[in-house]
Amino acid sequence: MNINDIRAMSASELTKKLKEDKKELLHLRFQHSINQLDNPMKLVEIRKEIARILTVLRERELKENA
């Protein structure tokens, strides 16, 4: 998911997606710790997506307060 797709989402959709991604990241970390992860780059992708979502949420928060 790219940044433009994330910016097009509503705040409630973003928080829902954030929860889903955090849950998936936790699951992938458990799999990685027991060496059952097929694609370890998936961890990096999920972390970056979480960071993008948090960035957009923060941008909106700052825009409202300005």
PDB file of N, CA, C, O and CB in Angstrom:
ATOM      1  N   MET A   1       0.853  -1.171   0.000  1.00  0.00           N
ATOM      2  CA  MET A   1       0.000   0.000   0.000  1.00  0.00           C
ATOM      3  C   MET A   1       0.904   1.241   0.000  1.00  0.00           C
ATOM      4  O   MET A   1       1.796   1.367   0.838  1.00  0.00           O
ATOM      5  CB  MET A   1      -0.973  -0.006   1.234  1.00  0.00           C
ATOM      6  N   ASN A   2       0.667   2.138  -0.932  1.00  0.00           N
ATOM      7  CA  ASN A   2       1.509   3.326  -0.997  1.00  0.00           C
ATOM      8  C   ASN A   2       0.898   4.474  -0.191  1.00  0.00           C
ATOM      9  O   ASN A   2      -0.224   4.375   0.306  1.00  0.00           O
ATOM     10  CB  ASN A   2       1.718   3.753  -2.456  1.00  0.00           C
ATOM     11  N   ILE A   3       1.644   5.541  -0.076  1.00  0.00           N
ATOM     12  CA  ILE A   3       1.259   6.660   0.784  1.00  0.00           C
ATOM     13  C   ILE A   3      -0.015   7.338   0.283  1.00  0.00           C
ATOM     14  O   ILE A   3      -0.807   7.822   1.091  1.00  0.00           O
ATOM     15  CB  ILE A   3       2.394   7.679   0.864  1.00  0.00           C
ATOM     16  N   ASN A   4      -0.226   7.381  -1.025  1.00  0.00           N
ATOM     17  CA  ASN A   4      -1.441   8.015  -1.558  1.00  0.00           C
ATOM     18  C   ASN A   4      -2.689   7.228  -1.185  1.00  0.00           C
ATOM     19  O   ASN A   4      -3.734   7.812  -0.900  1.00  0.00           O
ATOM     20  CB  ASN A   4      -1.350   8.149  -3.081  1.00  0.00           C
ATOM     21  N   ASP A   5      -2.580   5.911  -1.187  1.00  0.00           N
ATOM     22  CA  ASP A   5      -3.709   5.077  -0.756  1.00  0.00           C
ATOM     23  C   ASP A   5      -4.013   5.305   0.716  1.00  0.00           C
ATOM     24  O   ASP A   5      -5.175   5.366   1.117  1.00  0.00           O
ATOM     25  CB  ASP A   5      -3.413   3.587  -1.010  1.00  0.00           C
ATOM     26  N   ILE A   6      -2.974   5.430   1.510  1.00  0.00           N
ATOM     27  CA  ILE A   6      -3.145   5.644   2.950  1.00  0.00           C
ATOM     28  C   ILE A   6      -3.771   7.009   3.211  1.00  0.00           C
ATOM     29  O   ILE A   6      -4.652   7.135   4.061  1.00  0.00           O
ATOM     30  CB  ILE A   6      -1.792   5.526   3.684  1.00  0.00           C
ATOM     31  N   ARG A   7      -3.326   8.020   2.493  1.00  0.00           N
ATOM     32  CA  ARG A   7      -3.882   9.365   2.683  1.00  0.00           C
ATOM     33  C   ARG A   7      -5.348   9.438   2.272  1.00  0.00           C
ATOM     34  O   ARG A   7      -6.091  10.281   2.775  1.00  0.00           O
ATOM     35  CB  ARG A   7      -3.074  10.386   1.888  1.00  0.00           C
ATOM     36  N   ALA A   8      -5.768   8.571   1.369  1.00  0.00           N
ATOM     37  CA  ALA A   8      -7.158   8.568   0.907  1.00  0.00           C
ATOM     38  C   ALA A   8      -8.099   7.915   1.917  1.00  0.00           C
ATOM     39  O   ALA A   8      -9.316   8.067   1.814  1.00  0.00           O
ATOM     40  CB  ALA A   8      -7.262   7.849  -0.427  1.00  0.00           C
ATOM     41  N   MET A   9      -7.555   7.200   2.878  1.00  0.00           N
ATOM     42  CA  MET A   9      -8.383   6.496   3.862  1.00  0.00           C
ATOM     43  C   MET A   9      -8.839   7.449   4.965  1.00  0.00           C
ATOM     44  O   MET A   9      -8.179   8.448   5.250  1.00  0.00           O
ATOM     45  CB  MET A   9      -7.608   5.309   4.472  1.00  0.00           C
ATOM     46  N   SER A  10      -9.976   7.123   5.580  1.00  0.00           N
ATOM     47  CA  SER A  10     -10.467   7.931   6.699  1.00  0.00           C
ATOM     48  C   SER A  10      -9.701   7.561   7.968  1.00  0.00           C
ATOM     49  O   SER A  10      -8.966   6.574   8.001  1.00  0.00           O
ATOM     50  CB  SER A  10     -11.997   7.727   6.904  1.00  0.00           C
ATOM     51  N   ALA A  11      -9.884   8.365   9.001  1.00  0.00           N
ATOM     52  CA  ALA A  11      -9.178   8.131  10.261  1.00  0.00           C
ATOM     53  C   ALA A  11      -9.575   6.799  10.885  1.00  0.00           C
ATOM     54  O   ALA A  11      -8.726   6.086  11.419  1.00  0.00           O
ATOM     55  CB  ALA A  11      -9.454   9.267  11.241  1.00  0.00           C
ATOM     56  N   SER A  12     -10.847   6.464  10.821  1.00  0.00           N
ATOM     57  CA  SER A  12     -11.287   5.189  11.399  1.00  0.00           C
ATOM     58  C   SER A  12     -10.722   4.003  10.622  1.00  0.00           C
ATOM     59  O   SER A  12     -10.357   2.987  11.213  1.00  0.00           O
ATOM     60  CB  SER A  12     -12.820   5.114  11.424  1.00  0.00           C
ATOM     61  N   GLU A  13     -10.650   4.134   9.295  1.00  0.00           N
ATOM     62  CA  GLU A  13     -10.049   3.073   8.486  1.00  0.00           C
ATOM     63  C   GLU A  13      -8.567   2.924   8.809  1.00  0.00           C
ATOM     64  O   GLU A  13      -8.039   1.813   8.856  1.00  0.00           O
ATOM     65  CB  GLU A  13     -10.240   3.363   6.987  1.00  0.00           C
ATOM     66  N   LEU A  14      -7.903   4.055   9.029  1.00  0.00           N
ATOM     67  CA  LEU A  14      -6.479   4.008   9.347  1.00  0.00           C
ATOM     68  C   LEU A  14      -6.222   3.329  10.686  1.00  0.00           C
ATOM     69  O   LEU A  14      -5.298   2.525  10.808  1.00  0.00           O
ATOM     70  CB  LEU A  14      -5.897   5.412   9.360  1.00  0.00           C
ATOM     71  N   THR A  15      -7.027   3.647  11.682  1.00  0.00           N
ATOM     72  CA  THR A  15      -6.820   3.011  12.985  1.00  0.00           C
ATOM     73  C   THR A  15      -7.119   1.516  12.913  1.00  0.00           C
ATOM     74  O   THR A  15      -6.441   0.715  13.557  1.00  0.00           O
ATOM     75  CB  THR A  15      -7.703   3.676  14.056  1.00  0.00           C
ATOM     76  N   LYS A  16      -8.120   1.143  12.139  1.00  0.00           N
ATOM     77  CA  LYS A  16      -8.428  -0.279  11.962  1.00  0.00           C
ATOM     78  C   LYS A  16      -7.268  -0.990  11.261  1.00  0.00           C
ATOM     79  O   LYS A  16      -6.860  -2.075  11.675  1.00  0.00           O
ATOM     80  CB  LYS A  16      -9.738  -0.458  11.152  1.00  0.00           C
ATOM     81  N   LYS A  17      -6.742  -0.379  10.204  1.00  0.00           N
ATOM     82  CA  LYS A  17      -5.618  -0.955   9.459  1.00  0.00           C
ATOM     83  C   LYS A  17      -4.379  -1.029  10.341  1.00  0.00           C
ATOM     84  O   LYS A  17      -3.608  -1.984  10.249  1.00  0.00           O
ATOM     85  CB  LYS A  17      -5.321  -0.126   8.192  1.00  0.00           C
ATOM     86  N   LEU A  18      -4.183  -0.035  11.186  1.00  0.00           N
ATOM     87  CA  LEU A  18      -3.041  -0.016  12.088  1.00  0.00           C
ATOM     88  C   LEU A  18      -3.104  -1.193  13.060  1.00  0.00           C
ATOM     89  O   LEU A  18      -2.099  -1.866  13.286  1.00  0.00           O
ATOM     90  CB  LEU A  18      -2.986   1.310  12.858  1.00  0.00           C
ATOM     91  N   LYS A  19      -4.272  -1.440  13.629  1.00  0.00           N
ATOM     92  CA  LYS A  19      -4.436  -2.574  14.541  1.00  0.00           C
ATOM     93  C   LYS A  19      -4.169  -3.895  13.827  1.00  0.00           C
ATOM     94  O   LYS A  19      -3.498  -4.775  14.366  1.00  0.00           O
ATOM     95  CB  LYS A  19      -5.846  -2.577  15.142  1.00  0.00           C
ATOM     96  N   GLU A  20      -4.696  -4.030  12.616  1.00  0.00           N
ATOM     97  CA  GLU A  20      -4.487  -5.256  11.841  1.00  0.00           C
ATOM     98  C   GLU A  20      -3.005  -5.469  11.547  1.00  0.00           C
ATOM     99  O   GLU A  20      -2.494  -6.581  11.681  1.00  0.00           O
ATOM    100  CB  GLU A  20      -5.283  -5.203  10.527  1.00  0.00           C
ATOM    101  N   ASP A  21      -2.318  -4.400  11.147  1.00  0.00           N
ATOM    102  CA  ASP A  21      -0.901  -4.511  10.817  1.00  0.00           C
ATOM    103  C   ASP A  21      -0.061  -4.846  12.045  1.00  0.00           C
ATOM    104  O   ASP A  21       0.879  -5.636  11.957  1.00  0.00           O
ATOM    105  CB  ASP A  21      -0.405  -3.217  10.188  1.00  0.00           C
ATOM    106  N   LYS A  22      -0.391  -4.254  13.179  1.00  0.00           N
ATOM    107  CA  LYS A  22       0.355  -4.565  14.395  1.00  0.00           C
ATOM    108  C   LYS A  22       0.161  -6.023  14.802  1.00  0.00           C
ATOM    109  O   LYS A  22       1.095  -6.686  15.253  1.00  0.00           O
ATOM    110  CB  LYS A  22      -0.075  -3.639  15.534  1.00  0.00           C
ATOM    111  N   LYS A  23      -1.061  -6.506  14.635  1.00  0.00           N
ATOM    112  CA  LYS A  23      -1.343  -7.910  14.955  1.00  0.00           C
ATOM    113  C   LYS A  23      -0.567  -8.832  14.011  1.00  0.00           C
ATOM    114  O   LYS A  23      -0.002  -9.840  14.435  1.00  0.00           O
ATOM    115  CB  LYS A  23      -2.866  -8.199  14.860  1.00  0.00           C
ATOM    116  N   GLU A  24      -0.548  -8.469  12.725  1.00  0.00           N
ATOM    117  CA  GLU A  24       0.183  -9.269  11.745  1.00  0.00           C
ATOM    118  C   GLU A  24       1.683  -9.245  12.024  1.00  0.00           C
ATOM    119  O   GLU A  24       2.355 -10.267  11.887  1.00  0.00           O
ATOM    120  CB  GLU A  24      -0.097  -8.761  10.329  1.00  0.00           C
ATOM    121  N   LEU A  25       2.210  -8.087  12.413  1.00  0.00           N
ATOM    122  CA  LEU A  25       3.628  -7.974  12.733  1.00  0.00           C
ATOM    123  C   LEU A  25       3.986  -8.870  13.915  1.00  0.00           C
ATOM    124  O   LEU A  25       5.019  -9.540  13.895  1.00  0.00           O
ATOM    125  CB  LEU A  25       3.995  -6.515  13.039  1.00  0.00           C
ATOM    126  N   LEU A  26       3.154  -8.885  14.925  1.00  0.00           N
ATOM    127  CA  LEU A  26       3.390  -9.742  16.081  1.00  0.00           C
ATOM    128  C   LEU A  26       3.414 -11.213  15.659  1.00  0.00           C
ATOM    129  O   LEU A  26       4.284 -11.975  16.080  1.00  0.00           O
ATOM    130  CB  LEU A  26       2.310  -9.509  17.155  1.00  0.00           C
ATOM    131  N   HIS A  27       2.459 -11.593  14.833  1.00  0.00           N
ATOM    132  CA  HIS A  27       2.388 -12.971  14.348  1.00  0.00           C
ATOM    133  C   HIS A  27       3.640 -13.332  13.541  1.00  0.00           C
ATOM    134  O   HIS A  27       4.202 -14.414  13.709  1.00  0.00           O
ATOM    135  CB  HIS A  27       1.125 -13.172  13.490  1.00  0.00           C
ATOM    136  N   LEU A  28       4.068 -12.425  12.669  1.00  0.00           N
ATOM    137  CA  LEU A  28       5.257 -12.676  11.854  1.00  0.00           C
ATOM    138  C   LEU A  28       6.514 -12.768  12.710  1.00  0.00           C
ATOM    139  O   LEU A  28       7.404 -13.566  12.414  1.00  0.00           O
ATOM    140  CB  LEU A  28       5.421 -11.579  10.808  1.00  0.00           C
ATOM    141  N   ARG A  29       6.598 -11.967  13.759  1.00  0.00           N
ATOM    142  CA  ARG A  29       7.759 -12.039  14.647  1.00  0.00           C
ATOM    143  C   ARG A  29       7.828 -13.387  15.354  1.00  0.00           C
ATOM    144  O   ARG A  29       8.911 -13.950  15.518  1.00  0.00           O
ATOM    145  CB  ARG A  29       7.712 -10.908  15.677  1.00  0.00           C
ATOM    146  N   PHE A  30       6.683 -13.901  15.771  1.00  0.00           N
ATOM    147  CA  PHE A  30       6.666 -15.225  16.390  1.00  0.00           C
ATOM    148  C   PHE A  30       7.117 -16.292  15.395  1.00  0.00           C
ATOM    149  O   PHE A  30       7.914 -17.167  15.733  1.00  0.00           O
ATOM    150  CB  PHE A  30       5.260 -15.553  16.920  1.00  0.00           C
ATOM    151  N   GLN A  31       6.612 -16.216  14.184  1.00  0.00           N
ATOM    152  CA  GLN A  31       7.020 -17.178  13.162  1.00  0.00           C
ATOM    153  C   GLN A  31       8.513 -17.067  12.873  1.00  0.00           C
ATOM    154  O   GLN A  31       9.192 -18.079  12.698  1.00  0.00           O
ATOM    155  CB  GLN A  31       6.217 -16.964  11.875  1.00  0.00           C
ATOM    156  N   HIS A  32       9.016 -15.852  12.824  1.00  0.00           N
ATOM    157  CA  HIS A  32      10.429 -15.626  12.537  1.00  0.00           C
ATOM    158  C   HIS A  32      11.312 -16.181  13.654  1.00  0.00           C
ATOM    159  O   HIS A  32      12.401 -16.690  13.390  1.00  0.00           O
ATOM    160  CB  HIS A  32      10.699 -14.132  12.344  1.00  0.00           C
ATOM    161  N   SER A  33      10.850 -16.082  14.884  1.00  0.00           N
ATOM    162  CA  SER A  33      11.655 -16.559  16.010  1.00  0.00           C
ATOM    163  C   SER A  33      11.801 -18.078  16.014  1.00  0.00           C
ATOM    164  O   SER A  33      12.775 -18.608  16.547  1.00  0.00           O
ATOM    165  CB  SER A  33      11.038 -16.102  17.321  1.00  0.00           C
ATOM    166  N   ILE A  34      10.837 -18.776  15.422  1.00  0.00           N
ATOM    167  CA  ILE A  34      10.948 -20.234  15.360  1.00  0.00           C
ATOM    168  C   ILE A  34      11.309 -20.707  13.947  1.00  0.00           C
ATOM    169  O   ILE A  34      11.104 -21.869  13.595  1.00  0.00           O
ATOM    170  CB  ILE A  34       9.632 -20.884  15.813  1.00  0.00           C
ATOM    171  N   ASN A  35      11.843 -19.795  13.157  1.00  0.00           N
ATOM    172  CA  ASN A  35      12.375 -20.083  11.819  1.00  0.00           C
ATOM    173  C   ASN A  35      11.351 -20.687  10.863  1.00  0.00           C
ATOM    174  O   ASN A  35      11.680 -21.601  10.107  1.00  0.00           O
ATOM    175  CB  ASN A  35      13.543 -21.014  11.936  1.00  0.00           C
ATOM    176  N   GLN A  36      10.147 -20.204  10.886  1.00  0.00           N
ATOM    177  CA  GLN A  36       9.137 -20.687   9.957  1.00  0.00           C
ATOM    178  C   GLN A  36       8.673 -19.600   8.994  1.00  0.00           C
ATOM    179  O   GLN A  36       7.638 -19.751   8.344  1.00  0.00           O
ATOM    180  CB  GLN A  36       7.955 -21.234  10.721  1.00  0.00           C
ATOM    181  N   LEU A  37       9.400 -18.546   8.898  1.00  0.00           N
ATOM    182  CA  LEU A  37       8.986 -17.441   8.038  1.00  0.00           C
ATOM    183  C   LEU A  37       9.593 -17.625   6.648  1.00  0.00           C
ATOM    184  O   LEU A  37      10.813 -17.694   6.501  1.00  0.00           O
ATOM    185  CB  LEU A  37       9.410 -16.075   8.647  1.00  0.00           C
ATOM    186  N   ASP A  38       8.737 -17.703   5.634  1.00  0.00           N
ATOM    187  CA  ASP A  38       9.206 -17.908   4.267  1.00  0.00           C
ATOM    188  C   ASP A  38       9.888 -16.665   3.712  1.00  0.00           C
ATOM    189  O   ASP A  38      10.929 -16.758   3.062  1.00  0.00           O
ATOM    190  CB  ASP A  38       8.048 -18.305   3.369  1.00  0.00           C
ATOM    191  N   ASN A  39       9.298 -15.504   3.972  1.00  0.00           N
ATOM    192  CA  ASN A  39       9.818 -14.258   3.427  1.00  0.00           C
ATOM    193  C   ASN A  39      10.091 -13.280   4.570  1.00  0.00           C
ATOM    194  O   ASN A  39       9.171 -12.589   5.009  1.00  0.00           O
ATOM    195  CB  ASN A  39       8.826 -13.646   2.401  1.00  0.00           C
ATOM    196  N   PRO A  40      11.325 -13.203   5.063  1.00  0.00           N
ATOM    197  CA  PRO A  40      11.619 -12.296   6.175  1.00  0.00           C
ATOM    198  C   PRO A  40      11.470 -10.815   5.820  1.00  0.00           C
ATOM    199  O   PRO A  40      11.377  -9.974   6.714  1.00  0.00           O
ATOM    200  CB  PRO A  40      13.016 -12.546   6.666  1.00  0.00           C
ATOM    201  N   MET A  41      11.446 -10.488   4.528  1.00  0.00           N
ATOM    202  CA  MET A  41      11.256  -9.091   4.130  1.00  0.00           C
ATOM    203  C   MET A  41       9.838  -8.616   4.419  1.00  0.00           C
ATOM    204  O   MET A  41       9.579  -7.412   4.421  1.00  0.00           O
ATOM    205  CB  MET A  41      11.570  -8.916   2.646  1.00  0.00           C
ATOM    206  N   LYS A  42       8.925  -9.538   4.661  1.00  0.00           N
ATOM    207  CA  LYS A  42       7.554  -9.179   5.003  1.00  0.00           C
ATOM    208  C   LYS A  42       7.537  -8.373   6.303  1.00  0.00           C
ATOM    209  O   LYS A  42       6.705  -7.481   6.467  1.00  0.00           O
ATOM    210  CB  LYS A  42       6.672 -10.446   5.136  1.00  0.00           C
ATOM    211  N   LEU A  43       8.453  -8.684   7.231  1.00  0.00           N
ATOM    212  CA  LEU A  43       8.568  -7.924   8.480  1.00  0.00           C
ATOM    213  C   LEU A  43       8.872  -6.457   8.187  1.00  0.00           C
ATOM    214  O   LEU A  43       8.270  -5.558   8.774  1.00  0.00           O
ATOM    215  CB  LEU A  43       9.667  -8.526   9.385  1.00  0.00           C
ATOM    216  N   VAL A  44       9.799  -6.232   7.287  1.00  0.00           N
ATOM    217  CA  VAL A  44      10.198  -4.868   6.933  1.00  0.00           C
ATOM    218  C   VAL A  44       9.032  -4.126   6.275  1.00  0.00           C
ATOM    219  O   VAL A  44       8.781  -2.959   6.576  1.00  0.00           O
ATOM    220  CB  VAL A  44      11.425  -4.888   5.988  1.00  0.00           C
ATOM    221  N   GLU A  45       8.330  -4.810   5.382  1.00  0.00           N
ATOM    222  CA  GLU A  45       7.202  -4.190   4.685  1.00  0.00           C
ATOM    223  C   GLU A  45       6.108  -3.767   5.663  1.00  0.00           C
ATOM    224  O   GLU A  45       5.562  -2.670   5.550  1.00  0.00           O
ATOM    225  CB  GLU A  45       6.627  -5.154   3.642  1.00  0.00           C
ATOM    226  N   ILE A  46       5.792  -4.627   6.613  1.00  0.00           N
ATOM    227  CA  ILE A  46       4.742  -4.320   7.589  1.00  0.00           C
ATOM    228  C   ILE A  46       5.172  -3.162   8.486  1.00  0.00           C
ATOM    229  O   ILE A  46       4.373  -2.272   8.775  1.00  0.00           O
ATOM    230  CB  ILE A  46       4.410  -5.564   8.443  1.00  0.00           C
ATOM    231  N   ARG A  47       6.434  -3.170   8.928  1.00  0.00           N
ATOM    232  CA  ARG A  47       6.920  -2.067   9.773  1.00  0.00           C
ATOM    233  C   ARG A  47       6.845  -0.737   9.039  1.00  0.00           C
ATOM    234  O   ARG A  47       6.472   0.277   9.627  1.00  0.00           O
ATOM    235  CB  ARG A  47       8.362  -2.331  10.225  1.00  0.00           C
ATOM    236  N   LYS A  48       7.197  -0.734   7.763  1.00  0.00           N
ATOM    237  CA  LYS A  48       7.140   0.501   6.980  1.00  0.00           C
ATOM    238  C   LYS A  48       5.702   0.969   6.782  1.00  0.00           C
ATOM    239  O   LYS A  48       5.422   2.167   6.817  1.00  0.00           O
ATOM    240  CB  LYS A  48       7.814   0.301   5.623  1.00  0.00           C
ATOM    241  N   GLU A  49       4.796   0.020   6.576  1.00  0.00           N
ATOM    242  CA  GLU A  49       3.389   0.388   6.411  1.00  0.00           C
ATOM    243  C   GLU A  49       2.835   0.985   7.700  1.00  0.00           C
ATOM    244  O   GLU A  49       2.072   1.951   7.660  1.00  0.00           O
ATOM    245  CB  GLU A  49       2.556  -0.835   5.990  1.00  0.00           C
ATOM    246  N   ILE A  50       3.214   0.416   8.839  1.00  0.00           N
ATOM    247  CA  ILE A  50       2.797   0.964  10.135  1.00  0.00           C
ATOM    248  C   ILE A  50       3.328   2.385  10.288  1.00  0.00           C
ATOM    249  O   ILE A  50       2.606   3.273  10.742  1.00  0.00           O
ATOM    250  CB  ILE A  50       3.297   0.068  11.303  1.00  0.00           C
ATOM    251  N   ALA A  51       4.578   2.602   9.914  1.00  0.00           N
ATOM    252  CA  ALA A  51       5.170   3.936  10.014  1.00  0.00           C
ATOM    253  C   ALA A  51       4.445   4.932   9.111  1.00  0.00           C
ATOM    254  O   ALA A  51       4.229   6.079   9.502  1.00  0.00           O
ATOM    255  CB  ALA A  51       6.659   3.886   9.651  1.00  0.00           C
ATOM    256  N   ARG A  52       4.072   4.506   7.918  1.00  0.00           N
ATOM    257  CA  ARG A  52       3.341   5.395   7.005  1.00  0.00           C
ATOM    258  C   ARG A  52       1.986   5.786   7.590  1.00  0.00           C
ATOM    259  O   ARG A  52       1.584   6.947   7.523  1.00  0.00           O
ATOM    260  CB  ARG A  52       3.147   4.718   5.634  1.00  0.00           C
ATOM    261  N   ILE A  53       1.293   4.814   8.159  1.00  0.00           N
ATOM    262  CA  ILE A  53      -0.022   5.090   8.752  1.00  0.00           C
ATOM    263  C   ILE A  53       0.119   6.066   9.910  1.00  0.00           C
ATOM    264  O   ILE A  53      -0.653   7.018  10.021  1.00  0.00           O
ATOM    265  CB  ILE A  53      -0.693   3.783   9.234  1.00  0.00           C
ATOM    266  N   LEU A  54       1.104   5.831  10.775  1.00  0.00           N
ATOM    267  CA  LEU A  54       1.313   6.725  11.911  1.00  0.00           C
ATOM    268  C   LEU A  54       1.689   8.130  11.447  1.00  0.00           C
ATOM    269  O   LEU A  54       1.287   9.118  12.062  1.00  0.00           O
ATOM    270  CB  LEU A  54       2.401   6.169  12.831  1.00  0.00           C
ATOM    271  N   THR A  55       2.454   8.217  10.371  1.00  0.00           N
ATOM    272  CA  THR A  55       2.842   9.517   9.823  1.00  0.00           C
ATOM    273  C   THR A  55       1.623  10.285   9.328  1.00  0.00           C
ATOM    274  O   THR A  55       1.484  11.476   9.607  1.00  0.00           O
ATOM    275  CB  THR A  55       3.852   9.339   8.683  1.00  0.00           C
ATOM    276  N   VAL A  56       0.746   9.618   8.601  1.00  0.00           N
ATOM    277  CA  VAL A  56      -0.457  10.275   8.076  1.00  0.00           C
ATOM    278  C   VAL A  56      -1.364  10.711   9.221  1.00  0.00           C
ATOM    279  O   VAL A  56      -1.913  11.812   9.191  1.00  0.00           O
ATOM    280  CB  VAL A  56      -1.221   9.333   7.116  1.00  0.00           C
ATOM    281  N   LEU A  57      -1.526   9.855  10.229  1.00  0.00           N
ATOM    282  CA  LEU A  57      -2.347  10.233  11.382  1.00  0.00           C
ATOM    283  C   LEU A  57      -1.766  11.457  12.085  1.00  0.00           C
ATOM    284  O   LEU A  57      -2.510  12.346  12.498  1.00  0.00           O
ATOM    285  CB  LEU A  57      -2.459   9.058  12.371  1.00  0.00           C
ATOM    286  N   ARG A  58      -0.451  11.507  12.222  1.00  0.00           N
ATOM    287  CA  ARG A  58       0.202  12.649  12.868  1.00  0.00           C
ATOM    288  C   ARG A  58       0.059  13.911  12.019  1.00  0.00           C
ATOM    289  O   ARG A  58      -0.170  14.994  12.558  1.00  0.00           O
ATOM    290  CB  ARG A  58       1.689  12.346  13.119  1.00  0.00           C
ATOM    291  N   GLU A  59       0.192  13.785  10.704  1.00  0.00           N
ATOM    292  CA  GLU A  59       0.010  14.941   9.816  1.00  0.00           C
ATOM    293  C   GLU A  59      -1.382  15.535   9.981  1.00  0.00           C
ATOM    294  O   GLU A  59      -1.542  16.754  10.048  1.00  0.00           O
ATOM    295  CB  GLU A  59       0.241  14.539   8.347  1.00  0.00           C
ATOM    296  N   ARG A  60      -2.377  14.674  10.044  1.00  0.00           N
ATOM    297  CA  ARG A  60      -3.756  15.145  10.200  1.00  0.00           C
ATOM    298  C   ARG A  60      -3.958  15.809  11.554  1.00  0.00           C
ATOM    299  O   ARG A  60      -4.667  16.810  11.662  1.00  0.00           O
ATOM    300  CB  ARG A  60      -4.743  13.984  10.033  1.00  0.00           C
ATOM    301  N   GLU A  61      -3.340  15.255  12.575  1.00  0.00           N
ATOM    302  CA  GLU A  61      -3.451  15.841  13.915  1.00  0.00           C
ATOM    303  C   GLU A  61      -2.839  17.239  13.943  1.00  0.00           C
ATOM    304  O   GLU A  61      -3.415  18.162  14.519  1.00  0.00           O
ATOM    305  CB  GLU A  61      -2.763  14.937  14.962  1.00  0.00           C
ATOM    306  N   LEU A  62      -1.681  17.394  13.325  1.00  0.00           N
ATOM    307  CA  LEU A  62      -1.028  18.697  13.290  1.00  0.00           C
ATOM    308  C   LEU A  62      -1.816  19.694  12.442  1.00  0.00           C
ATOM    309  O   LEU A  62      -1.871  20.880  12.766  1.00  0.00           O
ATOM    310  CB  LEU A  62       0.391  18.560  12.751  1.00  0.00           C
ATOM    311  N   LYS A  63      -2.421  19.217  11.366  1.00  0.00           N
ATOM    312  CA  LYS A  63      -3.209  20.091  10.499  1.00  0.00           C
ATOM    313  C   LYS A  63      -4.432  20.630  11.243  1.00  0.00           C
ATOM    314  O   LYS A  63      -4.801  21.792  11.073  1.00  0.00           O
ATOM    315  CB  LYS A  63      -3.647  19.338   9.230  1.00  0.00           C
ATOM    316  N   GLU A  64      -5.058  19.788  12.065  1.00  0.00           N
ATOM    317  CA  GLU A  64      -6.232  20.214  12.833  1.00  0.00           C
ATOM    318  C   GLU A  64      -5.865  21.249  13.892  1.00  0.00           C
ATOM    319  O   GLU A  64      -6.646  22.160  14.166  1.00  0.00           O
ATOM    320  CB  GLU A  64      -6.898  19.008  13.495  1.00  0.00           C
ATOM    321  N   ASN A  65      -4.695  21.117  14.483  1.00  0.00           N
ATOM    322  CA  ASN A  65      -4.273  22.020  15.553  1.00  0.00           C
ATOM    323  C   ASN A  65      -3.688  23.322  15.025  1.00  0.00           C
ATOM    324  O   ASN A  65      -3.507  24.269  15.791  1.00  0.00           O
ATOM    325  CB  ASN A  65      -3.259  21.333  16.434  1.00  0.00           C
ATOM    326  N   ALA A  66      -3.394  23.387  13.755  1.00  0.00           N
ATOM    327  CA  ALA A  66      -2.774  24.592  13.199  1.00  0.00           C
ATOM    328  C   ALA A  66      -3.780  25.677  12.921  1.00  0.00           C
ATOM    329  O   ALA A  66      -3.413  26.754  12.451  1.00  0.00           O
ATOM    330  CB  ALA A  66      -2.034  24.263  11.933  1.00  0.00           C
TER     331      ALA A  66
END
